[in-house]
Amino acid sequence: MLRIHSLTAFLMPLMLSLAPVAAELPPGDATSAGISPGTFEKVRAHLESEVTANKIAGGMHMVVHAGKVVYFASSGVADIEERVPLDKDALMRIYSMSKPIISAAAMKLWQQGKFRLDDPVSRFIPSLAGVKVRVVEKGEEQLVPPRRPISVRDLLRHTSGYSYGTGHGDAINQAHRREGVLYHGVKGMFPPEMTIAQAADALARIPLIHHPGERFTYGFNTDLVGRLIEVWSGKRLDHYMQAEMFKPLGMRDTDFFVPAEKADRFAACHSLEDGKLVVVDRVSPDNPYLRGMKFLSGGGGLVSTMEDYARFCLMMIRGGELDGQRVLARSTVNTMFSDQLDPASGGSRWGLGFAISSIKLGSGATVTGFRWGGYANTEFVIIPELGLIQVFMRQHVPSTHRVSRRLFEMIYEGVY
């Protein structure tokens, strides 16, 4: 039976302040989460030390146990130059933390019989029937047919052979550049300037870097899943997500753009220049997040809040249901949480939309976590065995996840 000792009286005002925000997650009794005395104080002090040392502009950390918020801390600012406070309802660019949500939305359609995991993607996006694989033999490049078609499963587990166009040689980079399928702008923060339907056809003209199923390669896979959702549902991706995921789950601040009435809550994004923290993106009339982007990126386009994301995690940890709204069947969640990479593992474990990790606890036990992070240094982990969720958000590119990983580790070390 899990037990915890902590400063409930200290935490309760923070929990109460969270209640009205972003679907009102209830506060919990910190003495119920099985974490050793003093852990939360140490975790809070570490986050504050990062801000005090000017290593980060600001960050927020939430721990949820048994469906209730048992710890929340926020430190620093949302804009280091204008000294805008970092509030708990700040809107954050979650980048690749979009992937698990989009994957879950796709699996909702799988439950309805819209597709099978091993269906060829070209059945739904015909242009992909002609895709080629780039191979190099004896120093010579060749484009050859894939040994088998790209499957939907390949996209959900990142084994299609598509990358993000960087880190795989000049030929692949130039092919992406020629087709316009590259992230661009300051620090590569913004997606291609085309629709996801156009991007799918453009990707069909770009060679794969390996045969489908051969190995794990991180890339535009979940963006293609987003396009498939449009095909299967007959709706635009943003409309489908609002109707089938965000509204049922009470994720009222999550979307592909920032509405004008919420612009003052949109946190600035930071980076380091000459060793100094600077703002590289903030609210302005021409900001792409406020204007809305053509490219509805299933792989990295969502804006969300701490509590909204925690609600998604709660749905997953509860087997597909939240507050009486069943989004996924429990069996579907189990499928998503199962390792899909064997034999294309390369030493990694990946489900359908989630990385799978072994986590060592302070008690000496090892548990399984389902997690991922985003380009602007957001991160989450779901640990079903403990009924535990952690979410961390800050806005800084590129990603290192240095702060969140240390904070998460400190919580694990405190579990006894």
N, C-alpha and C positions, 0 to 999 in steps of 0.2 A: 504493500500500500504506500503511495507517495505521500511524503510529508515535507513541509517547508517551514523555515523560521525566517522571518523578515520583518520589515517595519511597515506593517499594514497601515498604521495610522498616518505615517509619512506619505505613503503612496495613495491613500484613498482620495485626497483632494485632487490629485492628478487624474485619477480614474473618473471622478465625477465631472471634471472639466472636459473629458473626452466624450462623455455620454451623448451630448447633443450633436456631435459632429459625425458626418459620414456614416450614417446608418446605426449609430448609437450602440456600439459594442458595450456590453455591461462590464462594470468593474468587478474584479475578483478578489478573493482573500488570498494574499500572497503567502499565507501559511499553508496552502494546499498543494503547492507545485513541486515539492520534493527537492528544493534547492537550499543549500547550506546557508546559515546565518551570515550576513555581511556581504553576500555575493552581489546583490543588486547595488549596494553602496559602492563597491569596488568597480563595478561596470560603469556606473554613472560617473565616477571620478575619472575613469580612463577616457570616456567620451569628452568630458570637460577639459581634460589635459590636452587633448588633440586640438581643441578650439583655442585654448589659452596660449598654446605654442604656435599658433597661426599655421598649423599644418592642414587644417580644414576650415572652411567658412562656417559650417554648422552641420548638424546631423541629428537624426531621430532614431530611436530604438524602441521597439515594442516586443513584449513577451506575452503570449496568450497561452493560458492553460485551461483545459476543460471548457473552452468556449468563452472564457472571460479574461480581460486584460489584467494581468497581475503585476505588470511593470511597464512604465512608459517614461522615457526621458528625452528631452529636447535641449540642445545646447547650441549656441552660436546664432548666426544670422542667415537669412535667405538671400541677402545681397551684401557682399562684403564691402562694396564701394558706397552704397547708399544706406547701409546699416539697417536694412529692413529686417524686422524680427522674424525668426523662423517659427511659425505657428504650427500647431499640430494638424491643421487642415490644409497645409500648403499643398499645392498641386505640383507633382513631380513628373519629369520625363522618366518613364521606367524602362524604356528601350527593350532589351531582350527579356525582361520579366513579362512582356506581352506574350511571349511564346507559350507558356503553360496555359494561359487563359484561352488563346486562340485554339490550341490543341484540344482543350476541353470542349470548346464550342464545336469543333469538328467531330469529336467523339459522340456528342449529342446527336448529330446527324447519322453517325454510324449505327447508333442504337435504333434509329428509325429505318434502317435498311437502305439508306441512300448510297452506300458503297461498302465494299469489303476492304480490309486492310491491305490485301495483296492484289487489289485491282490495279492495272496499269493506269498511271496518271493520264496517259494519252487518250484513254477512253473518255475523259472529261475535258481535257485540254488537247485537242487534236494536233496542234502544232508540235507538241513534244514527241510525237511519233517519229520525227525525223532527226532527233538529237544524236550527236556523235560524241565519242570519247577521244580525248587527246592522249595518245601514248607516245613515248619516246623509246625507240629501239635503235641501238648502235649509234646514238647521237642524232638520229633523224626523227623528226616529228611526223606522226601519222594521225589521221582522223579515221576512226573505225566505228562500226556499229556497236552498241552496247551488247553485252552477252545476254542480257535480259532487259525488259523495260523497267523504267523507274516505277516503283509502286507507291501507293499512299503511305504504306509503312515506312518506306525509305525517307519520305519527307518528314514524317513525325519523329524519326530517330536520327535524322541527319546522315543518311548513308546514300543519298542520291548521286553524289559526285559534284554537286554545286557548292561553290564557295561564295565568299563576298567579293571575289575578284582581286584580292590582295594576298601577298604571301605565297603565291604559287607560280611565280615566274612572270616574265614580261608578256609572253604570248597570251596567257589567261587574263592578265590585267588589261592588255590592249583590246581584247575581245569584249570585255565588259565596258571599257571606255567607248569603243566604237558603237555599241548598242545603247549607251547611256545608262547602263545598269550598275551604277556605283553610288555609294554615299558621297556627299559633297559638302561644300561650305566649310565654315570655320571648324577645325578639328573633326571634319567628316561627320557633322552632327545631323545632316538632313538627307532624306532618302531620294532615290531617283525621281526626276520630274516627269512622271508618266503615271497612268493608272496601273493597277495591279494586273488587269487584263492585258494591257500593252506590255507590261514587264514579263508576263508569262510567255508571250510570243517572242519577245526579245531574248529571253533565256534559252528558248529552243534553238536559237542561232548561235549560242555560245557552247563550246565543247565542255563536256564533263571532265573533271580532272582524274577521275577513276571510274571503273565500272560500278553500276548500282549494286549496293549491298556489300561492296568489297571492303570498305572501311568507313569510319566516322569522319566527316568533314563538315565543319560549321559553316553555314552560309544562308542563302536566300530560301531555304527549304520551307520555313513557316510562312513566308510571304506567298509561296505557291499554295500552301494550305489555305491561306486567306482567300485566294482566288477560287480554290475548289469549294469553299463554303458558299461563295456567291453562286457558283454553278449548281451546287446541290440544293441550295435553299431558294434560288430565284430572287434573292434580295442582295442589295449592296451590303458589303461586309459591315460597315458601321451600323446600318439599320438592323441587320440580323443580331449583332452583338448587343445592341440596346434592348431589343425585344426578348432575346432568348437567354442572355447571361446577366447583363448589368442590372436591369430592372428586377428580375426575379431574385437576385442576390442582394439587392439594396445597395449596389455600387453606384451611387448617384453622382459621383464626381469623376467617373472613369469614362474616357472617350478618346477619339483620335484628334481632337482639337480642344482648345480652351475657349469657352464662351466669353463674350465681352463682359458679362456680369460677374465672372469669376477671375478676370484678368489680374486683379490685385492680389490674388492668392497664388499666382504662378511664380514659383521660385526661380531666381536667376541661376544660370549654370556657370560654374567656375573652371579655371584651369590654372596651371602654373606657367608664368613667363618670367624668365630670369630669376627663378626662385621665389617669385612673389605671386600670391593669389590675386587673380584678376577675373572680372566677369567677361564671359565670351558669348553669352546669350541672355537676354532679358526681355521683359514685356515692352513691345513697341507696336505701333499701328501696322508695320509691315512684317512683324514676326510670323514665320510660317505656321507656328502652332495656333496663333490667333486667326490668321487668314484661312487656315485649313489647307491641307496638302492633298494633291491628286492621289499620291501613293498612300493608300490605306495599308500601312505596313503591319501585317500580322506578326512579323518577326521583331518589330521594334518601334511601333508607332503610337502606343498608348500613353496617355497621361493619367495619373491616378493619385491616390492619397494613401497614407499609412493604413487607415481603417478600411478603406475599400479593398485594399489588397489582402488585409487580414481576413476579410469576409470571404474572399475567394478561397483562401487557404482553409478556412473553417469548413467550407462546403466540401473540399477534398478530404479533409481529415475525418469528416462525419460520413464519408461514404457516398457523397453526391447530393446531400440534402442540407438546407439551411433554413431555419425559421418556417418550416412547413412547406418550403418550395423544393421539390426534387428536380434537380437539374440533370444529374447523371444517375444511372443505376449503380449500386455498389459493385457489381461485377465489372462494370466499365471502369470505375476508379481502380479496381484491382489490376485490370489489364494495363492501364496507364502507368501504374506503379511497378510493373514487372519489367525486368531487364530485357530489352529488345535487341541488344547489340550482338549477342552471340550468334554467328561466329565472327561478326565484323566488329570485334570489340576494341582491339588496339589497346587493351588495358583499361578501358573506360566502361562505365555502366550508365545506360541511358534508357529511360522508359519512353513513353509517348508524351513528350513535352517537358520532361523533368530529368535532370541529372540525379543519379542515385549514389549516395555516399555512405560509407561506414563511419560512425561517430563514436569516439571513445569518451565515456563519461567519467566523472570524478570517482564514481563508485567502482570503476574498473570494468563495468559492463560495456558492451558495444551494441549500439542500436543503428537502425537504418534511417537516413534522412533523405528527403526528396526536395531538391533545391534548384535555384539558379539565380543569376544576377543580371544587372543591366549596365550598359556602357557608361552611364553617369553615376556609377557606384551605388546602386540600389541592390539589395540582396534579400532573399528569404530562405527559410528552411521549414519543412513540415516533418515532424517526427511522430508518426501515429502511435508507436508503442508507448510514448510518454504523454500523448494528448497535448503536445507542445508545438508551438509555432513561434518563430522569430522573424521579425521584419525590420530591416534597417534601410533608411533612405537619406541620401544627401545628393547634391547636384555638382558633380565635378567630373570632367573628362580629361584624358581617357581613364578607363577603369583600371583599378588595381585590387579593389575589395580588401585592401589592407586593414582598414578600420573595422569594417563589419565582421571580417573573419576573426579578428582578435576579440571583439565583443561577444560574438557567438561562442567562441572557445571558452571564454570566461564563464559563460552560463553553463556550458557542458561540464566544465571543471567543478562547478558548484552542485551538480546533480549527484546525489549520494543514495 
